[in-house]
Amino acid sequence: MKRPRIYADFQNADAEGRLRLNCVGTTKDLARKNVVLQPGTTLTLYSDDADEEGRSDDLQVTGVVEYSEAEQCWVARVDWHAIRHASESYPDHHGQHPPPVPVGPS
């Protein structure tokens, strides 16, 4: 089964370095994709970013869901060293990455 791709604010980490899953973009993605958080659920978490040319190229990382009793919210444990741009995750059959999609006025 494919992991749901859910928005997360990569700057919204708790004291243990886990991403809090409580920002508006996260809750909207969870609702739109009908994802019910449970301990051990694996998600692909992404955050907005761009390449050197200003084209959209989200950052993403795999996260494992936990519940933070201390903060009374859902969090995801991530490997901060494993964060990659989306373009690095989808090489085409020639070993090349797809060009990022331009954002903003052309």
N, C-alpha and C positions, 0 to 999 in steps of 0.2 A: 504494500500500500504506500502510495506517495505521501510524504510528509506535507502537511498544510504549510503554506508560506504566509507568515503573519508579520505585520509591521511591529517593530519595537524601537523605542528610543534608546539608542546605544549609550546615551549619557545618563540614563535613569537606572543606575545600578545600586544595589544595597551594599552594606558594609562587607558582605562576603563576596562581592563581585558578581552577583546574580542579577540578571535583568529583571526589573519589575514589569509585570505584564498588565499595567493598569492605566496606560495613557489612552487618549481618545482613539488614536489610529489603531491601536491594538484591539480595543474592545469592538470597534467597528469591523475589523477584519475577522475577529472571532465569531461575531454574530452573522456576518455575511456568509461565512464558510461553514456555519453550524458546528463549530469546534467547541466541545465542552472540555475544559481543563481538568485533568486528573494527574496525580503524581505519576511520573514515569512517561507521560506523553512526550513524544519527540516532535519538535517543530523546526521548520526552517524559518529563522527570524531575519528580517531585513530592515535596513534603514536607508534613507535617501542619501545619495552621494552622486558625484559626477567625475568624469575623467578630466584630463588637462584641457580638453577642448570645450568643456562645459556641457558635454552630453551626459545624459542620465546613465549611471552605472552603479546601481545599489550595492551597498555592502550587505553581506549575508553570512550567517553562521548557524550551525545546528545547536539547538538548546533542548534540555531535558527539564520538563516542568516539575516544580516542587511547590509546596505551600509554605510560606513564611509565617510561622506562628507569631514571631516577634512583631512583624509589620501587618499581619492580618491581610495578606494579599498573595496572589500567585506570582511566582518568579520562575526564571529559567536559568539553569546552570549552563554556562557556555565556556568554551575554551577560547579565551581572548586572542590566542596566537593563531587560531584557525579562521579568523575573519578574512573573507576574500570578497573581491568584487564579483558581481553576478556574471560579468563577461568572462571571468576565469573559470566558471563552472560549466560553461556550455560550449566547448570547442566543437566545431563542425567536423565533417568527415575528412577534411584536409588538415586537421590539427590547428585550424585558425579559429579565433573567436569571432562571433558575429559583431558587426559594428554596433556600438551603443546607439540608442535612439535619441535624436536631438530633442531638447526641451526648450521651451520659450520661443520668442519670436525668431523667425528665420531671416 
